[in-house]
Amino acid sequence: MQVEGRTILVAGGSSGLGAACVRRLAARGARVVIADVDPAGERLSAELGDRAVFSPTDVTDEASVAHAVGLAVDRFGGLSGAVACAGILGPEKLLAREGVPSGANFRRVIEVNLVGTFHVVRLAADAMRAQPPGDDGERGVIVTTSSIACEEGQAGQAAYAASKGGVASMTLPIARELARHGIRIVSVAPGVFETPMIAALPPEARRSLAEQVPFPSRLGEPDEFAALVEHVFENRMLNGSVIRLDGAMRM
């Protein structure tokens, strides 16, 4: 699927990896719905003009996601793609010094990263199946965001690793289900990228992470993630896969 002239929803599109996707897709001629709780999406939408629209969206709220999908259909006449980038880190040790945590953080991370992604996938897919198929029968493409932490999570990342593992694990069964509707789904599992989450770390921690990447020995750039997302849209044989994007990093 060529992105030019298509309407694509980007959940978590106000900053980081999502904002990079918004900019790249809009530059390639797509119309983009920026769905995010972060109001910075309003400024990004204004920057891109009539190619983009901002929809305040909490991915944990089914009605909120449905509103963003509905906006895509009402404003641009349909939905052909979705990119699910909304997520939180939520680091927390299983056994803290002051005792055992309540479990609220674990539930919150699962709710945002996994359940929120599922809301985006299923509601976007419902809109996509109403699209007329292309010459090859394709109606839509969905890209979700997992993480290399789904295989190599570190101490304190139980919630994050579990959530991203769920995103990766549901990719193939969803691909099999959506195949009859002409909809593809792929998950990208990035390594350590220059995002607001990483920017909040101390400089020495950022330097240490960059040094763990064999080549190129640096943090990933958000547009490199966006470039892969664009390729997934354009390459029809990419379906049901989880693609690592990590410079050979093994945490």
N, C-alpha and C positions, 0 to 999 in steps of 0.2 A: 504494500500500500504506500503510495506516495503521499506525503503529509500535506503537500500544497492543496489548498482548497478544502481541507478536512477540518472538522471540529474536534478538538481534543481537550479533555478535562485533566488538569493536573492537581491532584490532592497534595497539599503541602507545598504549593507552588509559590509561596511568598518569599522563601529564602532557600539558601543552600542548594542541594541537588535539584529540588523542584523548581526553583527560580531559574536555574541554568536550563532546564528542560523547556520552561515557558519561553525564555528568550530565543533558544535555538529553533524551536518549533515555529514560533511566530516569524522568525527571520526566514524560514523556509516556506512561508505562505500559509501556515495553518491559522485557524481561529482558535483561541485558547481560553478556556474557563479556568481561572485561578481560584481554587477552592482551599481555603485555609482559615484558621482561627486568628492568624497574625494579620492585623490590618495593613501591614506593609504591602500586602497584595494589591491594595487600592492604588498605591503609588506606582507599582509596577504596571498595573493595568493602564494608568494614565500615561505612563511612559510609552507604552506600545500602541496607544490610540485605539482605533476601532477594531484592531485585530484581537483584542483581549477584553475580558470582563471579569471583575472580581466578585466572588460569591462567598461571604463569610460562612465558613463551614467547619463544624466539629465532626470529625469522622466517626466518633463514638456515638453520634446521634443519627439514627437512621433517617429521620425526617429532614435533618440538615443536609445530609448527602443527597437525598432525593430532590431537595430544592435546587442544589447545584446542577444535578443532571437535568432537571426540568428547565433550568435557565439555559443550558446549552441547546436544548431542543427548541425552546421558544425563541431565543435570540438568534440562533444560527441555523435552525431548521433540521437539526439532527445531531447525532453523536457517533463518531467513527473511531475514537480512541480514548484511552484513559491511562494515566500514569499515576500510580499510588506511591507517593514519597513521604506522606505524613508519618512522623514517628518521634518517639522520645527514647532517651537512653535509660534513665532510672536506675543508676547503679546502687546496689545495696548488698551488704554482706548477709549471708544466711544466719550467721550467729554474730550479732553485734556485741560490743563490750558491755552494753547495759542490758543485754538480754536478747530474746528472740523477737525480731520485728513482727508486726501484726499481720502482714500479708497484703496490706492495702496497696503498697507500692507494686507488688507483683501483679495484682489484679489490674491496676491502672495501666501498667506497661503492656500487658496482654490485650487489654481493652483498646488501647490506642493503636498499637502496632499490628496486631493480628485481627481482632474483630473489626477495627476501623478499616483495614485493608479489605476484608471480606465484604463489608458494606459497599465500598467503592466498586469492587469487582462485580458483585451481583447486580447492583442497581445500574451500573454502566452497561453491563451485558444485556440487561433487559431493554435498554434504549437502543442498543446496537442491533438487536435482532429485528427491529422495526425498519432498519435501513434496507434499501434495495441492494442486492448483492452485485459485486463487480463481475467482470467477465469470468474470473476464476472462482466465483462463488463467495469471495471474502466480503464480510460485512463490518468487521472491526478488529482492533488489536488492543490488548491490555498489557501493560508492563507494571509489575510490582517490584518493590524494593525489599530484598532480604539483606543478608550481611554475611561476611565470612565468619562472624561470630556464631552463626548457626552450626558450624562445625568445630570452631576453635574458640569458643567463649572463654573469657578469663574469669578469675575470681571476682565475685561481685556482679557478674553479668548473667546470673541464672535467669532472671526475668527477660532480659533483652535477648539472650540466646534462644530461650524457649519461644519467644514471640517470632523471631526471625526464622527459626526452624520451622514453625508452623506455616509461615508465608511460603517458604521453599517447598514444604511437603504437600501443600494443597495445589501447587502449580500443575502437576501432571493430571490428577483427577479432574480438575476444572477444565484443562485443555481437552480431555477426552469427552467431557460433557458438552462443551461449547462447540466442538467440531461440527456437529450437524447444523449449527447455526452460521457457520462460516466465520467464527470468531477465534482468534489466536490469543494465547497468553504466555508470557515469558517472565521469569523473575531474574533480576540482576542482583548479584551479591557483591557489593563493593567492599573494598578494604578500607583503609583510613584515608578520608578525603577532607579537603579544606571546607568545612561546614561550620555553622555556629556552634554545634556541639563540641567540635574539636578546638575551635577558637577559644573556648572557655577554659581549656586546660593550661597549666603553667608552661612557659616556654621550654623548660627542660623535658617535660613529658611529651610535648609535640616533637621535639628534636629526637627523642628516643624512638617514638613511633616511626618517624621518617627513616631512621637508620635501620629499622627492621625490614624495610622493603628492599629486596635484592636489586631490582632495576625496573624503572628508575628510582633511585633512592631518595624519594621525596613523597610528600602527601599528594594524593590524587587531586586533580583540578575538577571542579563541578562540571565544566563543559565536556570533559572526557567521558563522564557518566552520561551526559545528555547526548553525546555523539553516538554512544552505544544504543541508547533508547531510540534515536532516529533510525539507526541501522535495523533494529528489531522491527520497526514499522515497515521498513522497505524490503526486508528479506522474508519471503513467504514461507521458507522452510524452517524458520525459527519458531518453534511451538513446543510447549510443554517442558521447556528446559530451564535450568538455573545456571546462569552464566556468572562466573567469578570475574571480577574486575579489580585486581589487587597487586599488580606488579610482582607476582609470585610470592607475596607475603604469606607466611604461615605464622599465626600469632602463638 
